[in-house]
Amino acid sequence: MSLSRLDQQVQRDSANPILFVRRQYSPFGGGEIMLDTIAKEFRARDMAVAIMSGDWPASEGIEFIRCTGRRFPRAWRARSFATAACRKISELDPGPALVQSNDRLPCCDIFRAGEGVHAAYLAERRRLSKLDGVGLSLSLFHKEMLRLERLTFRSAGLRAVIAISKMVADDIRRHYDFPGNRIHHIPNGISLAAYNVALRDEHRARVRAQLNVPADRPVILFVGSGFTRKGLAPLIEATATLESRPELWVVGHDTRMETFRRLAQKRGLGNRVRFIGPQKDVRPWYGAADIAALPSVYEPFGTVVLEAMACGLPTVVSTMCGGRELVERFDPALVCDIAEPGELSASLNRALRHSRSPETAPLVRRAASRYDLDTMIDRTLAVYESVLAEKRRAPRIRV
């Protein structure tokens, strides 16, 4: 890849870093993992990089700028951080070459909409439950999130938005009438070498032996934290209806873990639902499972969908999962509306049938092959190059 133009732009003033903004760090957060990956890849290309956050793990060559807002009350947490971050950015000397925010931030040049569109999330919650919708309309937290989101998309200084799925790009246009030529569809990417079909041979027998799970027992894998939004409850309900009596392995964490344990017991699943907990390396679990599922209420992309399919696992997702664009490349019938009774069960059954065919894994892997990390980085760099050139032509408008 040729980076000559971007390199020249950055080298003109090497003291001005590209600044990434993220309110807080979680070692298991998909957004944080992706930002950390992008920042390190940029640094590996000898570009000056800084991260502004309340907390972030140290990384060689990457400057950390601490910025915190009020943690309480929850309703004002995001707005407080945005206010503090914009103030601190305006005081930096020298200022950053450009600012990319992974949080809603009215003073950024590039907004990476990794959390999707809050207005779309609320609309889906209302569609699924009218009673839930009443509570959402009264919530000060959601009102503040919508306010901050509007300020971000209406900011005169916002030059580009990175939408991590076609779904998110459509949501941005529909809810905020943001110019389509400033929306860049750049899906998440992973190392296709690290996530591969060989993980089955490497891990399946060992992991199943540790759990005392027979080699021929079907296993559904769910990966993610924040079980309610990611659809674990409907997945438990659907799993209980399957005649093949599969196990459901849950990798991740939720503060309401016991609620989901009780639901599994109530639906008669007993020990067939295993709560594995968060894992630093999920690859052994991909290798040991037969299919994956992410029937989310709202999921901007779902990197776990990409990881699972790169490992050859047929993957079931909801219509409100941005990763559906990847699933549809293999089998559109694995995309289901969780509001329609029976659709999720039917998709799970279909995925399990796929898993029994030796031809499936390479076909699923092929559908994921376009989503490699280098492609994502190259396309992201192209957006940065364009925005940096635009900033040189016109002074930045601050809000």
RANOR-V592938 format. One record per residue. RES is the residue in one letter. SS is DSSP state (2 for helix, 1 for strand, 0 for the rest). OMEGA is omega in radians with two decimals (none if undefined). D_LAST is the distance of its C-alpha to the last C-alpha in Angstrom with 2 decimals. Layout:
BEGIN
res:RES ss:SS omega:OMEGA d_last:D_LAST
res:RES ss:SS omega:OMEGA d_last:D_LAST
END
This chain:
BEGIN
res:M ss:0 omega:3.11 d_last:35.50
res:S ss:0 omega:3.12 d_last:34.36
res:L ss:0 omega:-2.97 d_last:31.11
res:S ss:2 omega:-3.07 d_last:31.86
res:R ss:2 omega:3.13 d_last:28.83
res:L ss:2 omega:3.09 d_last:26.34
res:D ss:2 omega:-3.11 d_last:28.47
res:Q ss:2 omega:3.14 d_last:28.44
res:Q ss:2 omega:-3.11 d_last:24.67
res:V ss:2 omega:-3.09 d_last:24.33
res:Q ss:2 omega:3.10 d_last:27.38
res:R ss:0 omega:3.11 d_last:26.06
res:D ss:0 omega:-3.02 d_last:24.02
res:S ss:0 omega:3.13 d_last:25.44
res:A ss:0 omega:-3.12 d_last:23.66
res:N ss:0 omega:-3.09 d_last:20.29
res:P ss:0 omega:2.87 d_last:20.55
res:I ss:1 omega:-3.04 d_last:19.13
res:L ss:1 omega:3.04 d_last:17.32
res:F ss:1 omega:-3.11 d_last:18.08
res:V ss:1 omega:3.07 d_last:16.54
res:R ss:0 omega:-2.99 d_last:18.85
res:R ss:0 omega:-3.10 d_last:19.11
res:Q ss:0 omega:-3.09 d_last:22.87
res:Y ss:0 omega:2.97 d_last:25.94
res:S ss:0 omega:-3.10 d_last:29.00
res:P ss:0 omega:-3.12 d_last:31.91
res:F ss:0 omega:3.14 d_last:32.72
res:G ss:0 omega:-3.12 d_last:29.28
res:G ss:2 omega:3.12 d_last:29.13
res:G ss:2 omega:3.14 d_last:25.40
res:E ss:2 omega:3.13 d_last:25.93
res:I ss:2 omega:-3.12 d_last:29.05
res:M ss:2 omega:3.11 d_last:27.46
res:L ss:2 omega:3.14 d_last:24.48
res:D ss:2 omega:3.12 d_last:27.07
res:T ss:2 omega:-3.12 d_last:29.21
res:I ss:2 omega:-3.13 d_last:26.58
res:A ss:2 omega:-3.14 d_last:25.52
res:K ss:2 omega:3.10 d_last:29.22
res:E ss:2 omega:3.08 d_last:30.00
res:F ss:2 omega:-3.13 d_last:27.33
res:R ss:2 omega:3.12 d_last:28.77
res:A ss:2 omega:3.08 d_last:32.24
res:R ss:0 omega:3.07 d_last:31.26
res:D ss:0 omega:3.08 d_last:30.62
res:M ss:0 omega:3.11 d_last:26.83
res:A ss:0 omega:-3.04 d_last:24.83
res:V ss:1 omega:3.04 d_last:23.23
res:A ss:1 omega:3.09 d_last:21.44
res:I ss:1 omega:3.06 d_last:20.76
res:M ss:1 omega:-3.06 d_last:18.50
res:S ss:1 omega:3.02 d_last:20.09
res:G ss:0 omega:-3.14 d_last:22.04
res:D ss:0 omega:3.11 d_last:25.17
res:W ss:0 omega:3.14 d_last:26.33
res:P ss:0 omega:-3.12 d_last:29.81
res:A ss:0 omega:3.11 d_last:30.47
res:S ss:0 omega:-3.06 d_last:30.87
res:E ss:0 omega:3.07 d_last:32.36
res:G ss:0 omega:3.14 d_last:30.10
res:I ss:1 omega:-3.13 d_last:26.82
res:E ss:1 omega:3.08 d_last:24.76
res:F ss:1 omega:3.10 d_last:23.72
res:I ss:1 omega:-3.09 d_last:20.80
res:R ss:1 omega:3.09 d_last:21.28
res:C ss:0 omega:3.14 d_last:18.53
res:T ss:0 omega:3.00 d_last:19.51
res:G ss:0 omega:3.10 d_last:18.39
res:R ss:0 omega:3.13 d_last:20.88
res:R ss:0 omega:-3.11 d_last:23.46
res:F ss:0 omega:-0.07 d_last:24.83
res:P ss:0 omega:-3.08 d_last:24.76
res:R ss:2 omega:-3.06 d_last:24.17
res:A ss:2 omega:-3.06 d_last:22.16
res:W ss:2 omega:-3.05 d_last:19.24
res:R ss:2 omega:-3.10 d_last:19.64
res:A ss:2 omega:-3.14 d_last:17.00
res:R ss:2 omega:3.14 d_last:14.32
res:S ss:2 omega:3.11 d_last:15.47
res:F ss:2 omega:-3.14 d_last:15.29
res:A ss:2 omega:3.12 d_last:11.77
res:T ss:2 omega:-3.14 d_last:10.70
res:A ss:2 omega:-3.12 d_last:13.14
res:A ss:2 omega:3.13 d_last:12.29
res:C ss:2 omega:3.11 d_last:8.62
res:R ss:2 omega:-3.11 d_last:10.22
res:K ss:2 omega:3.12 d_last:13.10
res:I ss:2 omega:-3.14 d_last:11.55
res:S ss:2 omega:-3.11 d_last:10.01
res:E ss:2 omega:-3.10 d_last:13.61
res:L ss:0 omega:3.12 d_last:15.54
res:D ss:0 omega:0.02 d_last:17.92
res:P ss:0 omega:3.12 d_last:18.50
res:G ss:0 omega:3.14 d_last:15.25
res:P ss:0 omega:3.07 d_last:15.86
res:A ss:0 omega:3.00 d_last:17.00
res:L ss:1 omega:-3.09 d_last:14.74
res:V ss:1 omega:2.96 d_last:13.48
res:Q ss:1 omega:3.11 d_last:15.30
res:S ss:1 omega:2.99 d_last:14.89
res:N ss:0 omega:3.03 d_last:17.87
res:D ss:0 omega:3.07 d_last:16.16
res:R ss:0 omega:-3.00 d_last:13.65
res:L ss:0 omega:-3.06 d_last:10.31
res:P ss:0 omega:-3.10 d_last:6.90
res:C ss:0 omega:-3.13 d_last:6.07
res:C ss:0 omega:3.05 d_last:9.51
res:D ss:0 omega:-3.12 d_last:11.29
res:I ss:1 omega:3.08 d_last:14.21
res:F ss:1 omega:3.06 d_last:14.81
res:R ss:1 omega:-3.01 d_last:18.50
res:A ss:1 omega:-3.10 d_last:19.51
res:G ss:0 omega:3.10 d_last:22.43
res:E ss:0 omega:3.09 d_last:22.60
res:G ss:0 omega:-3.10 d_last:22.66
res:V ss:0 omega:-3.06 d_last:21.30
res:H ss:2 omega:3.13 d_last:21.65
res:A ss:2 omega:3.12 d_last:22.42
res:A ss:2 omega:3.10 d_last:25.25
res:Y ss:2 omega:-3.14 d_last:26.56
res:L ss:2 omega:3.12 d_last:26.88
res:A ss:2 omega:3.12 d_last:28.58
res:E ss:2 omega:3.08 d_last:31.09
res:R ss:2 omega:3.13 d_last:31.79
res:R ss:2 omega:3.12 d_last:32.60
res:R ss:2 omega:-3.09 d_last:34.83
res:L ss:2 omega:-3.09 d_last:36.77
res:S ss:0 omega:3.10 d_last:37.27
res:K ss:2 omega:3.13 d_last:37.00
res:L ss:2 omega:3.08 d_last:37.61
res:D ss:2 omega:-3.12 d_last:34.83
res:G ss:2 omega:3.11 d_last:32.53
res:V ss:2 omega:3.12 d_last:33.29
res:G ss:2 omega:3.14 d_last:32.21
res:L ss:2 omega:-3.11 d_last:28.97
res:S ss:2 omega:-3.13 d_last:28.06
res:L ss:2 omega:-3.03 d_last:28.61
res:S ss:0 omega:3.10 d_last:26.76
res:L ss:2 omega:3.12 d_last:23.85
res:F ss:2 omega:-3.10 d_last:22.85
res:H ss:2 omega:3.07 d_last:22.62
res:K ss:2 omega:3.14 d_last:20.81
res:E ss:2 omega:3.11 d_last:18.05
res:M ss:2 omega:3.10 d_last:18.02
res:L ss:2 omega:3.12 d_last:17.78
res:R ss:2 omega:-3.12 d_last:14.91
res:L ss:2 omega:3.11 d_last:12.89
res:E ss:2 omega:3.10 d_last:14.27
res:R ss:2 omega:3.14 d_last:13.29
res:L ss:2 omega:-3.13 d_last:9.58
res:T ss:2 omega:-3.08 d_last:9.99
res:F ss:2 omega:3.14 d_last:12.16
res:R ss:0 omega:-3.13 d_last:10.35
res:S ss:0 omega:3.12 d_last:7.05
res:A ss:0 omega:-3.12 d_last:7.54
res:G ss:0 omega:-3.12 d_last:7.28
res:L ss:0 omega:-3.03 d_last:9.99
res:R ss:0 omega:-3.13 d_last:13.16
res:A ss:1 omega:3.04 d_last:15.85
res:V ss:1 omega:3.06 d_last:17.13
res:I ss:1 omega:3.10 d_last:20.34
res:A ss:1 omega:-3.02 d_last:22.59
res:I ss:0 omega:3.03 d_last:25.50
res:S ss:0 omega:3.07 d_last:27.88
res:K ss:2 omega:3.13 d_last:28.71
res:M ss:2 omega:-3.13 d_last:28.48
res:V ss:2 omega:3.11 d_last:24.83
res:A ss:2 omega:3.12 d_last:24.05
res:D ss:2 omega:3.13 d_last:25.95
res:D ss:2 omega:3.14 d_last:24.23
res:I ss:2 omega:3.13 d_last:20.74
res:R ss:2 omega:-3.06 d_last:22.10
res:R ss:2 omega:-3.04 d_last:24.07
res:H ss:2 omega:-3.04 d_last:21.65
res:Y ss:2 omega:3.09 d_last:18.36
res:D ss:0 omega:3.13 d_last:19.79
res:F ss:0 omega:-3.09 d_last:17.63
res:P ss:0 omega:-3.09 d_last:19.09
res:G ss:2 omega:-3.11 d_last:22.11
res:N ss:2 omega:3.08 d_last:22.00
res:R ss:2 omega:3.08 d_last:18.81
res:I ss:1 omega:-3.09 d_last:20.51
res:H ss:1 omega:-3.13 d_last:22.82
res:H ss:1 omega:3.13 d_last:25.68
res:I ss:0 omega:-3.13 d_last:26.53
res:P ss:0 omega:3.04 d_last:28.79
res:N ss:0 omega:3.09 d_last:29.45
res:G ss:0 omega:3.11 d_last:32.28
res:I ss:1 omega:3.01 d_last:34.99
res:S ss:0 omega:3.14 d_last:37.86
res:L ss:0 omega:3.05 d_last:40.59
res:A ss:0 omega:-3.12 d_last:43.09
res:A ss:0 omega:-3.14 d_last:42.31
res:Y ss:0 omega:-3.01 d_last:42.41
res:N ss:0 omega:-3.06 d_last:45.62
res:V ss:0 omega:3.13 d_last:48.71
res:A ss:0 omega:3.13 d_last:50.83
res:L ss:2 omega:3.11 d_last:49.30
res:R ss:2 omega:3.14 d_last:51.74
res:D ss:2 omega:-3.07 d_last:54.76
res:E ss:2 omega:-2.95 d_last:53.25
res:H ss:2 omega:-2.96 d_last:52.24
res:R ss:2 omega:-3.07 d_last:53.72
res:A ss:2 omega:-3.08 d_last:57.15
res:R ss:2 omega:-3.10 d_last:56.04
res:V ss:2 omega:-3.14 d_last:53.25
res:R ss:2 omega:3.11 d_last:55.47
res:A ss:2 omega:3.11 d_last:58.37
res:Q ss:2 omega:-3.12 d_last:56.30
res:L ss:2 omega:-3.11 d_last:55.46
res:N ss:0 omega:3.13 d_last:58.96
res:V ss:0 omega:-3.14 d_last:57.68
res:P ss:0 omega:-3.09 d_last:60.19
res:A ss:0 omega:-3.07 d_last:59.29
res:D ss:0 omega:3.13 d_last:59.77
res:R ss:0 omega:3.13 d_last:57.73
res:P ss:0 omega:-3.11 d_last:54.58
res:V ss:1 omega:3.03 d_last:51.33
res:I ss:1 omega:-3.13 d_last:47.89
res:L ss:1 omega:3.04 d_last:44.97
res:F ss:1 omega:3.14 d_last:41.73
res:V ss:1 omega:3.09 d_last:39.02
res:G ss:0 omega:3.06 d_last:35.83
res:S ss:0 omega:-2.97 d_last:34.50
res:G ss:0 omega:-2.93 d_last:33.42
res:F ss:0 omega:-3.10 d_last:36.62
res:T ss:0 omega:-3.11 d_last:35.79
res:R ss:0 omega:-3.08 d_last:32.84
res:K ss:0 omega:2.95 d_last:34.76
res:G ss:0 omega:-3.13 d_last:37.79
res:L ss:2 omega:-3.12 d_last:40.46
res:A ss:2 omega:3.09 d_last:42.12
res:P ss:2 omega:3.11 d_last:42.91
res:L ss:2 omega:3.07 d_last:43.96
res:I ss:2 omega:-3.14 d_last:46.44
res:E ss:2 omega:-3.11 d_last:47.72
res:A ss:2 omega:3.14 d_last:48.24
res:T ss:2 omega:-3.12 d_last:49.88
res:A ss:0 omega:-3.11 d_last:52.41
res:T ss:0 omega:-3.01 d_last:53.62
res:L ss:0 omega:-3.09 d_last:54.38
res:E ss:0 omega:-3.12 d_last:58.10
res:S ss:0 omega:3.10 d_last:57.71
res:R ss:0 omega:3.14 d_last:56.69
res:P ss:0 omega:2.94 d_last:54.00
res:E ss:1 omega:3.06 d_last:52.34
res:L ss:1 omega:3.11 d_last:48.62
res:W ss:1 omega:-3.09 d_last:46.99
res:V ss:1 omega:3.11 d_last:43.68
res:V ss:1 omega:-3.11 d_last:41.72
res:G ss:0 omega:-3.06 d_last:38.72
res:H ss:0 omega:3.02 d_last:37.90
res:D ss:0 omega:-3.13 d_last:37.07
res:T ss:0 omega:-3.14 d_last:37.33
res:R ss:0 omega:-3.07 d_last:39.49
res:M ss:2 omega:-3.07 d_last:41.95
res:E ss:2 omega:3.10 d_last:44.99
res:T ss:2 omega:-3.12 d_last:43.93
res:F ss:2 omega:3.04 d_last:44.19
res:R ss:2 omega:-3.13 d_last:47.42
res:R ss:2 omega:3.11 d_last:48.94
res:L ss:2 omega:3.13 d_last:47.92
res:A ss:2 omega:3.11 d_last:49.63
res:Q ss:2 omega:-3.12 d_last:52.75
res:K ss:2 omega:-3.13 d_last:52.75
res:R ss:0 omega:3.03 d_last:52.74
res:G ss:0 omega:-3.12 d_last:55.68
res:L ss:0 omega:3.10 d_last:53.99
res:G ss:2 omega:-3.11 d_last:55.18
res:N ss:2 omega:3.13 d_last:54.86
res:R ss:2 omega:2.98 d_last:53.67
res:V ss:1 omega:-3.12 d_last:50.05
res:R ss:1 omega:3.11 d_last:49.28
res:F ss:1 omega:-3.02 d_last:46.16
res:I ss:0 omega:-3.06 d_last:45.75
res:G ss:0 omega:3.13 d_last:42.61
res:P ss:0 omega:-3.12 d_last:39.74
res:Q ss:0 omega:3.09 d_last:40.93
res:K ss:0 omega:3.12 d_last:39.44
res:D ss:0 omega:-3.08 d_last:41.37
res:V ss:0 omega:-3.03 d_last:41.77
res:R ss:2 omega:3.10 d_last:43.82
res:P ss:2 omega:-3.12 d_last:47.22
res:W ss:2 omega:3.01 d_last:46.39
res:Y ss:2 omega:-3.12 d_last:45.47
res:G ss:2 omega:-3.05 d_last:48.77
res:A ss:2 omega:-3.09 d_last:50.76
res:A ss:0 omega:3.10 d_last:49.41
res:D ss:0 omega:3.10 d_last:50.44
res:I ss:1 omega:3.05 d_last:47.32
res:A ss:1 omega:-3.14 d_last:43.77
res:A ss:1 omega:3.06 d_last:41.87
res:L ss:1 omega:-3.10 d_last:38.28
res:P ss:0 omega:-2.96 d_last:38.48
res:S ss:0 omega:2.94 d_last:34.96
res:V ss:0 omega:3.07 d_last:33.51
res:Y ss:0 omega:-3.11 d_last:30.29
res:E ss:1 omega:-3.08 d_last:29.84
res:P ss:0 omega:3.05 d_last:27.16
res:F ss:0 omega:-3.09 d_last:29.71
res:G ss:0 omega:-3.12 d_last:32.11
res:T ss:2 omega:3.12 d_last:32.97
res:V ss:2 omega:3.09 d_last:36.24
res:V ss:2 omega:3.12 d_last:37.28
res:L ss:2 omega:3.14 d_last:36.98
res:E ss:2 omega:-3.11 d_last:38.76
res:A ss:2 omega:-3.11 d_last:41.55
res:M ss:2 omega:3.05 d_last:42.18
res:A ss:2 omega:3.09 d_last:42.20
res:C ss:0 omega:3.07 d_last:44.98
res:G ss:0 omega:-3.10 d_last:46.82
res:L ss:0 omega:2.96 d_last:46.23
res:P ss:1 omega:-3.00 d_last:46.05
res:T ss:1 omega:-3.14 d_last:42.95
res:V ss:1 omega:3.12 d_last:42.39
res:V ss:1 omega:3.07 d_last:38.93
res:S ss:1 omega:3.08 d_last:37.61
res:T ss:0 omega:-3.12 d_last:36.24
res:M ss:0 omega:3.04 d_last:32.81
res:C ss:1 omega:-3.12 d_last:32.82
res:G ss:0 omega:3.12 d_last:30.88
res:G ss:0 omega:3.11 d_last:33.72
res:R ss:2 omega:3.13 d_last:36.01
res:E ss:2 omega:3.09 d_last:35.41
res:L ss:2 omega:-3.14 d_last:37.35
res:V ss:2 omega:-3.10 d_last:39.99
res:E ss:2 omega:3.08 d_last:40.72
res:R ss:2 omega:3.12 d_last:41.73
res:F ss:2 omega:-3.12 d_last:44.62
res:D ss:0 omega:-3.14 d_last:45.52
res:P ss:2 omega:-3.12 d_last:43.47
res:A ss:2 omega:3.08 d_last:45.80
res:L ss:2 omega:3.04 d_last:44.17
res:V ss:1 omega:-3.03 d_last:41.05
res:C ss:1 omega:3.05 d_last:41.68
res:D ss:0 omega:-3.06 d_last:40.30
res:I ss:0 omega:3.09 d_last:40.69
res:A ss:0 omega:-3.12 d_last:40.92
res:E ss:0 omega:-3.12 d_last:44.19
res:P ss:0 omega:3.05 d_last:47.20
res:G ss:0 omega:-3.10 d_last:48.97
res:E ss:2 omega:-3.13 d_last:46.44
res:L ss:2 omega:3.11 d_last:45.32
res:S ss:2 omega:-3.14 d_last:48.96
res:A ss:2 omega:3.13 d_last:49.94
res:S ss:2 omega:3.11 d_last:47.24
res:L ss:2 omega:3.10 d_last:48.25
res:N ss:2 omega:-3.14 d_last:51.89
res:R ss:2 omega:3.12 d_last:51.12
res:A ss:2 omega:3.13 d_last:49.18
res:L ss:2 omega:3.06 d_last:52.08
res:R ss:2 omega:3.08 d_last:54.52
res:H ss:2 omega:-3.03 d_last:52.50
res:S ss:2 omega:-3.12 d_last:52.62
res:R ss:0 omega:3.14 d_last:56.41
res:S ss:0 omega:3.13 d_last:56.56
res:P ss:0 omega:-3.14 d_last:56.66
res:E ss:0 omega:-2.99 d_last:54.91
res:T ss:2 omega:-3.02 d_last:51.74
res:A ss:2 omega:3.13 d_last:50.08
res:P ss:2 omega:3.11 d_last:49.94
res:L ss:2 omega:3.09 d_last:48.67
res:V ss:2 omega:3.11 d_last:45.85
res:R ss:2 omega:-3.13 d_last:45.04
res:R ss:2 omega:3.12 d_last:44.96
res:A ss:2 omega:-3.13 d_last:42.33
res:A ss:2 omega:-2.94 d_last:40.07
res:S ss:0 omega:3.13 d_last:40.84
res:R ss:0 omega:-2.96 d_last:37.89
res:Y ss:0 omega:-3.14 d_last:35.35
res:D ss:1 omega:-3.05 d_last:35.98
res:L ss:2 omega:-3.10 d_last:33.50
res:D ss:2 omega:3.11 d_last:33.85
res:T ss:2 omega:3.11 d_last:32.95
res:M ss:2 omega:-3.13 d_last:29.73
res:I ss:2 omega:3.14 d_last:28.81
res:D ss:2 omega:-3.11 d_last:29.81
res:R ss:2 omega:3.09 d_last:27.73
res:T ss:2 omega:3.10 d_last:24.63
res:L ss:2 omega:3.12 d_last:25.21
res:A ss:2 omega:3.08 d_last:25.45
res:V ss:2 omega:3.13 d_last:21.96
res:Y ss:2 omega:3.13 d_last:20.66
res:E ss:2 omega:-3.14 d_last:22.78
res:S ss:2 omega:-3.12 d_last:21.36
res:V ss:2 omega:3.11 d_last:17.66
res:L ss:2 omega:3.11 d_last:18.62
res:A ss:2 omega:3.13 d_last:20.54
res:E ss:2 omega:-3.14 d_last:17.75
res:K ss:2 omega:3.11 d_last:15.42
res:R ss:2 omega:-3.10 d_last:18.41
res:R ss:2 omega:-3.10 d_last:18.83
res:A ss:0 omega:3.11 d_last:15.40
res:P ss:0 omega:-3.12 d_last:12.84
res:R ss:0 omega:3.08 d_last:9.71
res:I ss:0 omega:-3.14 d_last:6.66
res:R ss:0 omega:3.13 d_last:3.75
res:V ss:0 omega:none d_last:0.00
END
